Amino acid sequence: MALQGKDKQIIELSIELAKKLKDQEFKQAWTMAGELSSLLKNDEELQLPYQVIECIKKDLSSYYEMNKQLNKVTTRAFAIGSSFERSASI
């Protein structure tokens, strides 16, 4: 299957997003996830198999949930770090 247009962009972005996540480049992953989400808005015009589109949407949803949890952990780590600073400033 020769991919063109939005179909090709979706597959390429999915592959690049996978790399960013595996390399723990979360800020870049966030941007790519937004682009991918935007491309998937009108999936009626896509030529990709339905199962592929649904799997990518499911993975994207999982990514957003993971990112939400990551943000919570990052916020908590900052708070603990701030507490260490206060405790150590004698």
PyMOL commands that set and color helices and strands:
alter all, ss='L'
color gray80, all
select helices_A, chain A and resi 5-22+26-39+43-45+50-88
alter helices_A, ss='H'
color red, helices_A
deselect
rebuild
show_as cartoon
